Amino acid sequence: MYFGSKSAILACLAMVGVAGAYERVTHQDMSEQAFLESRVSSYVAQQLQLDVNSDFEGSTSAATKRQRLVNWLREGAWDEDDTLSKTFARYRNHFYNPLDGSGLHGNGLLSLCGGVLPCRPSPAWGLEFQPITDQDYSWEDARQYFFESFTGDTPSAREHGLAGTFYALGHVIHLIQDMAQPQHTRNDAHGPGPLGGTSLYEAYTADARGHGADPLPYGGYDPVYRDADVTTFTEPLDFWHRVGGKGMADYSNRGFVSARTNFRATATSPVLGGVADILSAPGFPHPDNSGAHIEQRPIEDLVPGTTLTGDVDFIVTPITDAYTNTTQTSRTSTYSIFDPDLAAYNLVVTALTNSGATYQTRAVFTLNHFNFESAWPLLIPRAVGYSAGLINYFFRGSFSVEEVNYRAKLYRIVNHTPEPMNGTFQLYGEDAAGTRQPVDVPQTIPVPANGDAPFYFTYSDDPSVSDYVLVFHGRLGDEPDAVVGTKLHVESVPIVYIFGFSAGSAIDFQGDLESYQWDVDCWHEFNYPSCCTILTTGPLTLSGQSGGLAGGGGFISGLVFTVSNMFSSECTLSLSVRDSHGHLGWAFLECALPVGRAVSPGRPHGRRHGDRAHLPHPWGTGEVRASV
């Protein structure tokens, strides 16, 4: 191919600029799209019982402010590319080769990586497998902030915890998004100064979105962790690298070339004769020439209005998504415009491999904005889909608490996830001022996947507490330090017992009994030989004695009464007890009082306020009978 002006076509195809990764605002927009495509809004509303659109106070190393959770996520995505923060040049830790697990190395960076400063693999940095002194916004940090969002003793502390959760997650999903930039998965250094210089891909991407409407295709790829699939990605590392090549890093490493890891040509070929002359980059077996073809396009079609003539040869390769098991194609590389000149003059150039070694060739491959635009629809939606999936994975935990036996304080924890829970459950009580304090000691309770387990509830000593939070901390499936919480509203209602006519008693778990009241209701019974038994509705209700109570339990003296009547009577004896918050508990005793019968042991019944189910008393059977 031949062009009339090499400088003009170079200006058309190449972009210049300085970038450390996808431009920071691009990361912000991808993160916001991931937030919207995830299920986090419903989680915040249903599980946390908060308004996702409210402002939450939080702090960064720079300032304390109030903003929506999505903006905390955006800010974290922005700050992960900080250069002069507590962690100098965080982006040195944004590289990961899934073929060998390495981070950034070589490429003339030995004075920085492994020398002056460590360059950690992206997942080691973002997930913090081992504590890192200068890392405050990892997955582990997000988990700790989330724990504090449940357990902070003041509303302000809990707000800061939730804001910190989303700020840290913004940092983490930034790293996932960088895995959708092939240079970050193929050890291709770029960035300011010693980090290797301009990334043409990132510079062009930033330049394109900076002119008018944003052309980047953010949507179109479902979150990889969602209700329809909660089994493929079982731990955070899977989103980077998954067995079978299903991670984000796997996809870009396998499917794309980069500036320093582009194709090579066979050394014996004076010009590119066909796809057979294309070799993969040293150390990166894919992409290769398998299934590839050459797409030749006139420059006039690619750049309308140009005065240039000639053809551009694109190397088109198939790219398989191992997660969706689908294959698409992309203009992976371009055959250099200089090659005809080299061939015409029989010149040989010295090319560099990604490791810095040299080799001789007559064919050079380049990347330009046509390659980048072909990659966008494949890489950017996946960056969003994997980010949204990781957000869903973080907030996947869900359980509820159901009452089993109120008098025994027995409840059950119901696990709504397909992963077993093995850890501690700690109950916190919240008073009217919003102060939360732990109640009793943590309980170690294993709960099977989609199953339930018993839990014994402990009431706060403070009678004003009726709002509680139960917090799980431990292993959820394959994740060792998961955090899940749920809110409860549990009111302590007096439990009442009647021991025949002789006595009664009451118990209140929060110790604020206030008063009691005995009552008797009776009906006359008339027998008509020609018909049936009729119960009167006459005014035969007798009010007995009442009195005061205090504390968490009390003995109540019995009620003595008689009904003077020539007919037998059906009576109900009831004892009601009230606490200082107006909660009412009561028990009743049904009895028949025929003429001339003596008192015998009875069978009391109990009922809790608001609960229409009878709670049988554990002692005694039969019925009470008394003289009239």
C-alpha positions in Angstrom: 0.0 0.0 0.0 1.2 3.5 -0.7 0.1 6.9 0.6 0.9 10.3 -0.9 1.6 11.8 2.5 3.0 9.8 5.4 2.8 12.7 7.9 -0.8 13.4 7.1 -2.0 9.8 7.6 0.0 9.5 10.8 -1.8 12.5 12.1 -5.0 10.9 11.1 -4.4 7.5 12.7 -2.3 8.4 15.8 -3.3 10.3 18.9 -1.0 11.9 21.4 -1.5 12.7 25.1 -0.6 11.5 28.6 -2.9 9.2 30.5 -2.4 6.9 33.5 -5.3 4.5 32.6 -8.8 5.1 31.2 -9.2 8.8 31.8 -10.5 9.4 35.3 -13.8 10.9 34.2 -14.3 7.8 32.0 -13.8 5.6 35.1 -16.4 7.7 36.9 -19.0 7.3 34.2 -18.3 3.6 33.9 -18.7 3.3 37.7 -22.0 5.2 37.7 -23.4 3.0 34.9 -22.3 0.0 36.9 -24.1 1.4 40.0 -27.3 1.9 37.9 -27.1 -1.6 36.3 -26.5 -3.3 39.7 -29.2 -4.2 42.2 -27.6 -2.0 44.9 -30.4 0.5 44.9 -33.0 -2.1 45.9 -30.6 -3.6 48.4 -30.1 -0.2 50.2 -33.8 0.3 50.3 -34.9 -3.2 51.4 -32.1 -4.6 53.4 -30.6 -1.4 54.9 -34.0 0.5 54.9 -32.3 3.7 53.6 -33.0 6.1 50.7 -30.3 5.5 48.1 -30.8 9.1 46.9 -30.1 10.7 50.2 -26.9 12.4 51.0 -24.5 10.6 53.3 -21.6 12.2 55.2 -18.2 10.7 54.7 -14.5 11.6 54.6 -11.6 11.2 52.2 -8.0 12.1 52.8 -8.8 15.5 51.4 -12.2 16.5 52.9 -15.4 15.7 54.7 -18.6 16.1 52.7 -22.1 15.0 52.1 -23.2 13.4 48.8 -25.2 10.5 47.4 -23.8 7.0 47.4 -23.3 6.9 43.7 -21.1 10.0 44.0 -19.0 8.4 46.7 -18.5 5.5 44.2 -17.5 8.0 41.5 -15.1 9.8 43.7 -13.4 6.5 44.7 -13.0 5.6 41.0 -11.4 9.0 40.4 -9.1 8.9 43.3 -7.7 5.5 42.5 -5.6 7.2 39.9 -4.1 9.6 42.3 -0.4 10.3 41.9 0.5 12.5 44.9 -1.6 11.0 47.6 -0.7 8.8 50.6 0.1 6.1 48.1 2.4 7.5 45.5 1.4 6.6 41.9 -1.3 4.1 42.8 -1.6 3.2 39.1 1.7 1.2 39.3 -0.5 -1.4 41.0 -3.1 -1.5 38.2 -1.6 -4.2 36.0 -2.2 -8.0 36.1 -1.2 -10.7 33.7 -3.6 -13.6 34.3 -1.3 -16.0 32.5 1.3 -15.9 35.3 -0.3 -13.7 38.0 2.4 -11.0 37.7 2.0 -7.3 38.0 3.9 -4.6 36.1 7.6 -5.4 35.6 10.4 -4.9 33.2 9.8 -2.4 30.3 12.6 -0.2 31.7 10.7 0.2 34.9 13.1 -1.7 37.1 14.2 1.5 38.8 10.6 1.9 40.0 8.9 -1.5 40.2 10.7 -3.8 42.5 13.3 -1.1 43.2 12.1 2.2 44.6 8.5 1.1 45.0 6.7 -2.3 44.7 4.4 -2.8 41.8 1.8 -5.3 43.0 -0.5 -7.3 40.8 -3.9 -5.6 40.6 -5.9 -8.1 42.5 -3.3 -8.3 45.3 -3.6 -4.5 45.6 -7.3 -4.3 45.3 -8.3 -7.3 47.4 -5.5 -6.9 49.9 -4.8 -10.6 50.5 -2.2 -9.5 53.0 -2.2 -6.2 54.9 -0.6 -3.3 52.9 0.5 -0.3 54.9 -0.4 2.3 52.3 -3.6 0.8 51.1 -6.8 2.2 52.7 -9.4 1.5 50.0 -9.2 -2.2 49.2 -12.0 -4.8 49.2 -11.0 -5.6 52.8 -11.3 -1.9 53.7 -14.7 -1.8 52.1 -15.9 -4.7 54.2 -14.6 -3.0 57.3 -16.4 0.3 56.4 -19.6 -1.8 55.7 -19.3 -3.4 59.2 -19.0 0.1 60.7 -22.1 1.2 58.8 -24.1 -1.3 61.0 -22.1 -1.2 64.2 -21.1 2.5 64.6 -22.4 3.8 67.9 -23.8 7.1 66.5 -25.7 7.9 63.3 -22.8 10.0 62.1 -20.4 7.0 62.5 -22.7 4.8 60.6 -23.1 7.3 57.8 -19.3 7.6 57.5 -19.1 3.8 57.4 -21.6 3.6 54.5 -20.0 6.4 52.6 -16.6 4.8 53.1 -18.0 1.5 51.8 -18.9 3.0 48.4 -15.8 5.2 48.2 -13.6 2.1 48.7 -15.7 0.1 46.2 -15.1 2.9 43.7 -11.4 2.3 44.1 -11.9 -1.5 43.6 -14.1 -1.4 40.5 -11.6 1.0 38.9 -9.2 -1.9 39.0 -11.7 -4.2 37.3 -12.2 -1.5 34.6 -8.5 -1.3 34.0 -8.6 -5.0 33.2 -10.7 -4.0 30.2 -7.7 -2.1 28.8 -5.3 -4.7 27.2 -2.1 -2.8 28.1 -3.0 -3.5 31.8 -3.2 -7.3 31.2 -0.2 -7.6 28.9 2.5 -5.9 31.0 2.5 -2.9 28.6 3.8 0.0 30.7 2.4 3.5 30.1 1.7 6.6 32.0 3.6 9.7 33.1 7.4 9.8 33.3 9.0 6.5 34.1 5.8 4.6 33.6 6.4 4.4 29.9 4.7 7.4 28.3 1.5 7.9 26.4 -1.2 5.3 26.0 -2.6 6.1 22.6 -5.7 4.0 23.4 -6.5 5.9 26.5 -5.6 9.3 25.0 -7.9 8.7 22.1 -10.7 7.3 24.3 -10.5 10.4 26.5 -10.3 12.7 23.5 -13.4 11.1 21.9 -15.6 11.5 24.9 -14.4 15.1 25.3 -16.0 16.3 22.1 -19.8 16.6 22.2 -21.9 13.6 23.0 -20.1 10.8 24.7 -19.6 8.0 22.1 -18.5 5.3 24.5 -20.9 2.3 24.6 -21.3 1.7 28.4 -24.4 -0.6 28.3 -25.3 -3.8 26.7 -23.5 -6.4 28.9 -25.4 -7.8 31.9 -23.8 -7.8 35.3 -21.8 -11.1 35.5 -23.1 -11.7 39.0 -26.9 -11.3 39.1 -30.0 -13.2 40.1 -29.8 -15.4 37.0 -26.2 -16.5 37.8 -24.9 -16.6 41.3 -22.7 -19.6 40.9 -20.0 -18.7 38.3 -18.2 -16.1 40.4 -17.8 -17.4 43.9 -15.0 -15.2 45.2 -13.7 -11.6 44.4 -10.6 -12.8 42.6 -12.9 -14.5 40.0 -13.8 -11.1 38.5 -10.1 -10.7 37.5 -9.3 -14.3 36.7 -11.5 -17.3 36.7 -10.8 -20.9 35.8 -11.9 -21.4 32.2 -10.9 -17.8 31.3 -14.1 -16.1 32.5 -12.5 -13.2 34.2 -12.2 -9.6 32.9 -8.4 -9.9 32.7 -8.7 -13.2 30.9 -10.8 -11.7 28.1 -8.7 -8.7 27.3 -5.4 -10.6 27.6 -6.5 -13.3 25.3 -8.4 -11.3 22.7 -6.4 -8.1 22.1 -2.9 -6.9 21.4 -1.3 -3.7 22.8 1.3 -1.2 21.6 4.2 -3.2 22.9 2.6 -6.7 22.5 1.4 -6.4 18.9 1.6 -9.1 16.3 4.9 -9.9 14.7 5.6 -11.1 11.2 7.7 -14.1 10.2 11.3 -13.0 9.8 11.6 -14.4 6.3 8.6 -12.6 4.9 9.6 -9.4 2.9 6.0 -8.2 3.1 2.9 -9.5 4.7 1.7 -12.2 2.3 -1.3 -13.4 4.4 -2.4 -14.4 7.8 0.0 -17.2 7.9 2.8 -14.6 8.2 1.3 -13.3 11.5 2.8 -14.4 14.8 1.5 -13.7 18.3 3.6 -11.6 20.7 6.3 -13.4 22.7 4.9 -14.5 26.1 1.3 -13.9 24.9 0.0 -16.9 22.8 -3.2 -15.1 22.0 -4.5 -13.6 19.9 -2.8 -15.4 17.0 -3.6 -16.0 13.4 -6.2 -18.7 14.1 -9.4 -17.6 12.4 -7.9 -14.3 11.4 -8.4 -12.5 8.1 -7.1 -9.3 6.5 -9.7 -6.6 5.9 -8.4 -4.1 3.2 -10.2 -0.7 3.2 -9.5 2.3 1.0 -8.4 5.3 3.1 -11.0 7.4 1.3 -13.8 5.3 2.9 -12.2 5.5 6.3 -11.5 9.2 6.2 -14.1 10.9 4.1 -12.9 14.0 2.3 -9.2 13.1 2.5 -7.0 13.7 -0.5 -5.0 10.7 0.3 -5.2 7.5 -1.7 -4.3 3.9 -0.7 -5.5 1.0 1.4 -5.4 0.2 5.0 -5.0 -3.4 6.0 -6.7 -4.4 9.3 -6.0 -7.7 11.0 -9.4 -9.0 12.0 -9.4 -11.8 14.6 -12.2 -13.7 16.5 -12.5 -12.9 20.2 -14.3 -15.5 22.3 -16.1 -14.6 25.6 -15.6 -17.6 27.7 -18.3 -16.4 30.2 -21.1 -16.0 27.6 -19.7 -18.6 25.2 -20.0 -16.1 22.3 -17.6 -15.0 19.7 -17.2 -11.6 18.1 -14.6 -10.1 15.8 -12.5 -6.9 16.1 -10.0 -5.0 14.0 -7.3 -6.1 16.4 -4.3 -4.6 14.6 -3.2 -2.6 11.5 -0.5 -3.5 9.1 1.9 -0.5 9.2 1.8 2.2 6.4 5.6 2.1 6.3 5.8 -1.6 5.2 5.6 -0.9 1.4 8.5 1.5 1.7 10.5 -1.0 3.7 9.7 -3.7 1.1 10.5 -1.4 -1.9 13.9 -0.5 -0.5 14.4 -4.0 0.9 14.9 -2.5 4.4 14.9 -4.5 7.6 13.9 -2.8 10.9 14.7 -3.8 14.4 11.6 -4.4 16.5 11.2 -4.8 20.2 9.3 -7.5 22.1 7.4 -6.8 25.2 10.3 -8.0 27.3 12.7 -5.6 25.6 14.4 -8.1 23.3 15.0 -7.2 19.7 14.2 -9.0 16.5 14.6 -8.2 12.8 11.5 -7.9 10.6 10.3 -6.3 7.3 6.7 -6.0 8.7 5.5 -3.8 11.5 2.0 -3.7 13.0 0.5 -0.6 14.6 -2.6 0.5 16.4 -4.8 3.5 15.5 -8.2 4.9 16.3 -9.9 2.5 14.0 -8.6 -0.4 16.1 -9.6 1.4 19.3 -13.2 2.2 18.0 -13.5 -1.5 17.1 -12.5 -2.5 20.6 -14.8 -0.1 22.5 -18.0 -2.1 22.0 -16.3 -5.2 23.3 -14.2 -3.9 26.2 -16.2 -1.0 27.7 -19.6 -2.8 28.2 -17.7 -5.6 29.8 -15.9 -3.2 32.1 -19.3 -2.0 33.3 -20.8 -5.5 33.5 -18.0 -6.9 35.6 -18.0 -3.8 37.8 -21.8 -4.1 38.3 -21.3 -7.8 39.0 -18.7 -7.1 41.6 -21.0 -4.6 43.3 -23.8 -7.2 43.3 -21.4 -9.7 44.8 -20.4 -7.4 47.6 -24.1 -6.8 48.5 -25.3 -10.4 47.9 -25.8 -11.3 51.6 -29.3 -11.4 52.8 -31.1 -12.9 55.8 -34.2 -12.3 57.9 -35.2 -13.1 61.5 -38.5 -14.9 62.3 -40.2 -15.5 65.6 -40.6 -19.1 66.7 -41.4 -18.9 70.4 -41.8 -15.5 72.0 -41.9 -16.7 75.6 -38.7 -18.7 75.1 -37.1 -15.8 73.2 -36.5 -18.3 70.3 -36.2 -17.0 66.8 -34.7 -18.3 63.6 -32.3 -16.8 61.1 -33.3 -17.5 57.5 -30.5 -17.4 55.0 -31.7 -16.1 51.6 -28.5 -16.8 49.7 -27.3 -20.0 48.0 -24.2 -19.9 50.1 -23.7 -21.2 53.7 -23.1 -18.7 56.5 -20.4 -19.6 59.0 -19.5 -16.9 61.5 -20.8 -14.8 64.4 -24.1 -13.0 64.8 -24.0 -9.9 67.0 -27.1 -8.1 68.1 -27.1 -4.4 68.6 -29.8 -2.3 70.2 -30.7 1.3 69.1 -32.3 3.8 71.5 -34.4 6.8 70.6 -31.4 9.0 70.1 -29.9 6.6 67.5 -27.2 5.3 69.7 -26.3 1.6 69.1 -24.7 -0.7 71.6 -24.1 -4.4 71.5 -26.5 -6.6 73.3 -25.1 -9.7 75.0 -22.2 -11.6 73.4 -21.8 -12.7 69.7 -23.4 -16.1 68.9 -21.5 -18.4 66.6 -24.2 -19.9 64.4 -23.8 -21.9 61.1 -26.7 -21.3 58.7 -27.0 -23.6 55.7 -27.5 -22.2 52.2 -31.1 -21.3 51.7 -31.8 -22.7 55.1 -32.4 -21.5 58.7 -30.9 -22.0 62.2 -32.2 -21.2 65.7 -31.2 -17.9 67.3 -31.9 -16.8 70.9 -32.9 -13.2 71.2 -31.5 -11.0 74.1 -33.4 -7.8 74.9 -31.6 -4.6 75.7 -31.6 -3.5 79.4 -32.9 -0.2 78.2 -36.7 -0.3 78.0 -36.7 2.4 75.3 -34.9 0.2 72.8 -37.2 -1.5 70.3 -35.0 -1.2 67.2 -32.3 -3.8 66.8 -29.7 -4.7 64.2 -28.3 -8.2 63.8 -24.9 -8.3 62.1 -23.2 -11.3 60.6 -19.4 -11.3 60.2 -17.7 -14.4 58.9 -17.5 -16.8 55.9 -20.2 -16.5 53.3 -19.6 -19.2 50.8 -16.0 -18.8 49.6 -15.5 -15.3 51.0 -13.9 -15.4 54.5 -14.7 -11.9 55.8 -18.2 -11.1 54.6 -20.5 -8.7 56.4 -24.3 -8.9 56.3 -26.8 -7.0 58.5 -30.6 -6.7 58.9 -32.8 -4.4 61.0 -35.4 -5.7 63.4 -38.2 -4.0 65.3 -39.0 -6.1 68.4 -41.1 -4.8 71.3 -41.0 -6.5 74.7 -44.6 -7.4 75.6 -45.5 -8.6 79.1 -46.0 -12.4 79.4 -48.8 -13.3 81.8 -49.7 -16.5 83.6 -52.8 -17.4 85.7 -52.7 -20.1 88.3 -56.3 -20.9 88.8 -58.1 -18.4 91.1 -55.2 -18.3 93.5 -52.6 -16.2 91.8 -51.0 -14.8 88.6 -47.6 -13.7 87.5 -46.1 -11.5 84.8 -42.6 -11.3 83.1 -41.2 -8.5 81.0 -37.9 -9.0 79.2 -37.0 -5.3 79.5 -38.1 -4.8 83.1 -40.6 -2.1 82.8 -43.9 -3.6 84.2 -46.3 -1.0 85.4 -49.8 -2.3 86.4 -52.2 -5.2 86.4 -56.0 -5.6 86.2 -58.2 -8.7 87.0 -61.6 -9.0 85.2 -64.4 -11.5 85.2 -67.1 -11.9 82.6 -70.1 -14.3 83.2 -73.2 -15.4 81.3 -76.4 -17.0 82.6 -77.5 -20.3 81.1 -81.2 -21.1 80.7 -82.4 -24.5 79.8 -85.7 -24.9 77.8 -86.9 -28.5 77.5 -88.6 -27.9 74.2 -85.7 -26.1 72.6 -82.1 -25.5 73.6 -79.6 -23.8 75.9 -79.5 -20.0 75.7 -76.8 -17.8 77.2 -77.9 -14.4 78.4 -75.9 -11.3 77.6 -76.9 -9.6 80.8 -74.7 -7.2 82.7 -72.8 -9.7 84.8 -69.3 -8.4 84.3 -67.4 -8.1 87.5 -64.3 -5.9 87.8 -61.8 -7.2 90.3 -58.8 -5.7 92.0 -56.0 -3.9 90.2 -52.6 -2.8 91.3 -49.1 -1.6 90.4 -46.1 -3.6 89.3 -42.4 -2.7 88.7 -39.4 -4.4 87.3 -39.1 -7.4 85.1 -41.3 -9.9 86.9 -44.0 -10.0 89.6 -46.3 -12.3 91.6 -50.0 -11.2 91.5 -52.4 -12.2 94.2 -55.5 -14.1 93.1 -59.0 -12.9 92.7 -61.8 -13.9 95.0 -65.4 -13.6 93.6 -68.8 -15.2 93.7 -71.8 -15.1 91.4 -75.2 -15.3 93.1 -77.6 -16.9 90.8 -79.9 -19.9 90.7 -78.6 -20.8 87.3 -75.2 -22.1 86.4 -72.8 -19.6 84.7 -70.1 -19.6 82.1 -67.3 -17.3 83.1 -64.0 -16.0 81.8 -61.3 -14.8 84.2 -58.7 -12.6 82.6 -55.5 -10.9 83.9 -54.0 -8.0 81.9 -50.6 -6.5 82.5 -49.3 -3.2 81.1 -45.7 -1.9 80.8 -44.5 1.6 80.9 -44.7 1.9 77.0 -48.3 0.8 76.9 -47.6 -2.7 75.7 -50.3 -5.0 76.9 -50.0 -8.7 77.7 -52.8 -10.9 79.1 -54.0 -14.4 79.9 -57.5 -15.8 80.4 -59.2 -18.7 82.1 -62.6 -20.1 80.9 -64.7 -21.8 83.5 -68.2 -23.2 84.2 -69.8 -22.4 87.6 -72.7 -24.8 88.2 -74.6 -24.6 91.5 -73.1 -26.5 94.4 -69.8 -27.5 92.8 -66.4 -27.0 94.4 -63.3 -25.4 93.0 -60.8 -27.7 91.1 -57.6 -27.1 89.2 -58.0 -25.4 85.9 -56.4 -25.0 82.5 -55.3 -21.4 81.9 -54.8 -20.0 78.4 -52.5 -17.1 77.5 -52.6 -14.6 74.6 -50.0 -12.0 73.7 -51.1 -8.4 72.7 -51.7 -8.4 68.9 -51.4 -12.1 68.6 -54.7 -13.9 68.2 -53.3 -17.4 68.6 -53.9 -19.0 72.0 -50.7 -19.9 73.8 -51.5 -22.9 76.1 -50.2 -22.6 79.7 -47.7 -25.4 80.4 -49.3 -26.5 83.7 -52.6 -28.2 84.6 -55.6 -29.6 82.7 -59.3 -29.8 83.4 -61.6 -26.9 84.3 -62.2 -24.6 87.3 -65.5 -25.0 89.1 -66.7 -22.8 92.0 -69.7 -22.4 94.3 -72.3 -19.9 93.3 
